[in-house]
Amino acid sequence: ILGRSAQNLCRLNLADIVHADDLDAMKSADGHGIDWTRRTSPSEHRFLCEDGSTRWLRWTVSMVDGDISGKERVFGVAEDVSEARRLSDEMLYQASHDALTGLINRREIEARLQRAIESAGALGEHHA
């Protein structure tokens, strides 16, 4: 999926192949990183391919008991969901923009105004 050999992947840290903007999202609630001792829920993050491109992967990992050498191993399954993400983003864009002008539509303007009002209220700000 990433255009990398198994040997190459084994030498890399997760931080070497995960998009920089997604690293913080991968950390656990305590900020110490992924809890490899339990199975993780499927999550979607951007991963860096060998050629420099980015792919969205839905992945799940589990710790596997040590083998004869006593080393612990991680088993993971990943699915390329790049096309599904692209189509979803395209649909969101079409739902919030005018097809003729490319400008945001009335529904999107109202949604943005509502978010701004809620944000200002949460911060205790007042606007005319």
VENCOR-V856161 format. One line per field, one symbol per residue. psi: psi as a letter, one per 40 degrees, with the letter a starting at -180 (. if undefined). burial: I if it has 9 or more other C-alpha atoms within 8 Angstrom, else O. Layout:
psi->???
burial->???
//
This chain:
psi->defiidddddeiidddehhdeedddeiideeeahgeeihiihihihihideeiiihhhihiihhiiadeehiihhihihhfddddddddddddddeihdddeiiidddddddddddddddddefihi.
burial->OOOIOOOOOOOOOOOOIIIOOIIOOOIIOOOOOOOIOOIIOOOOIIIIIOOOOIIIIIIIIIIOOIOOOOOIOIOOOOOIIIOOIOOOOOOOOIOIIIOOOOOIIOOIIOOOOOOOOOOIIOOOOOOO
//
